[in-house]
């Protein structure tokens, strides 16, 4: 197999896509929040727009990360030891329960991008609200990622997850 074929095969695997995309909601939001903070301080609308776009894309990227994570769940479960499965279940529970926080941050960024065209005085208040919501989403993202990092990395495991084992499957039932 040549390199393009190998890459194409990897891109068909949801667990690979999850690993490739999962830094976006965390690192992207961290950088977007920093850029937005600087833009608010400088009162530069152009900088705010740039930062808000970064926040919007980063927060919205939680959707494909979660989607590919759900698709990869069974594969990773079958490859995990008991402790890894407990962390996988906790990781999935956290993502399922709190993905809405990322959607709220994305919606706030969209509002902060669009509303000032019609109502210019909303620019700073909406940007500040978006910054706050971005930091909240970032906090949840770090907490979700903490559990995810312990699934396959035994060197990161300290203690057990606080979530009740098996609750992810209960969350997924209609």
N, C-alpha and C positions, 0 to 999 in steps of 0.2 A: 504494500500500500504506500502511495506517495503522500506527502504532507497535505495537499488539498483534500484528498480522500479521507485522511484521518480526521482532519478538522470537520469535514462534512458529517462524518459518522458521529463525532462528539456532539455536534449541534443538534442531532436528533435525540439526544438523551436528556430528559428533563433534569436529572440530578446534576449534569454538567452545566446546563443553562442556569440552574438555581445558584450554583457556586460562582459562575461568572457574573451574574447580575446582583447577587445579594449585597455586595458592598455599596451599591448605588443609594439605597435609602439611608444608609448610615453616613458614609463618607460624603455623599452628595449633599445631604442635608447639613452636615457640619460645615462644609465649605460655603454652601448657599447662605446659611445663617450668619457666618462670619462676613461674607460679602454684603449681606443685607444690613448688618450692623454698621459696617463702614459706610455704606451708601446712605443710611439714615443720618449718621453723624455729619456726613459731607453735604447732605441735602441735595444730592445730585439725582435727578429723576432718571437720567440715562443709566447710572449705576444701579439704582433701585430696580429698574426694568430688567437689567441683566441678572441681578441677584434673584429677583422674583421668578424669572424663567428657570434658573437653576433649582430653586426651591420647588417649583411646580413639577418639573421633570423628575427630580429626585424623590419627592413624596409620592408621585404617581407611579414611579417604578416599583413601589411596594406591591402593586397588583400582579405584574408578571413574576416577581420573585415568589410571592405566595402561591401563585398558580403552578409554577414549575416545582415548587417545594411539595405541594400536595400530590402532584403526579409522581414525584420521586419517593414519596413516603414509603411505599411497600418495598421498593428495592433497597432502600437504606435500612429499613427495619430488618430485612432478612440478612443484612451484613453486619448488624450491630450485636454487641454483647448485651447483657442485661442492663448494665449501667448506661450504655449508649442508647438503648431503647427507651429508658426512662427519660433521658435528656431529649431524645427525638420527640417523644410524646409531649414533654413540657414545651419544647421549641414550637411545635405545631399548635399547641393550645394557646400559647402567648400570641403567636402570629394571627390565629383565627379570631381571638377575642379582641385584639387591639389594632387590627389593620385600619379600622375606621378612623383612628387618630391621624394616619397618614393622608387619608382622603380629605379630612377636615383641613389639614395644613395645605394640601393642594388646592382646595376650594378657596381658602383664604388668599393664597398667592394669586389665583386667577382673579379674584375680586379686586385685589390690590393692583393688579395689572390693568384691569378694564374700567373700574369705577372712576378713577381720576380723569379719564377722557371726558366724561360728562360732568363729574363733580371734582374739580381739581383739589379742593381742600381736604379730600379724603385720603390723599396720597400718603402722608406721614402716619396718620392713625391706622390705616389699613396695613401699611408696611410694618408698623410696630406690632400689631396683632399677629401678622404673619410670622414675624420673628419669634414671638412668644410661642405660637403653635408649632413652629419648626423645631424649637428647642424641646417642647414636650414630645413631639414625634421622635426626635433624635434620642431622647431618653428611653422611650419605649423600644426604639430600634436597637439600642445598645443592650437592653435587657433581653430582647428576643434573640439577638445575635450571641449573647453570652451562653444561652442554653444551646444554640446551634453549634457553637464552637466545641462544645464538650461531647458531642455525639461521637465523633471519630477521633478526637484528640484526647487520649487518656491523660496526657501530661497536664491538661487544663482542668481536670476534674477535681473539685474540692467539695465534698459533701454530696447531697442529693437534691434534686429539684423539689421545690415546694408544692408543685402541682400534683394532684392525685393521678397515679398511673392509670392509663386507659381512658381518661376523660376526653382525649382528642377524638377518638372514634365515636363517643357519645355526642360530641359537638357536630360531627359530620352527618349524623342520622337525621332524617327529616322529621 
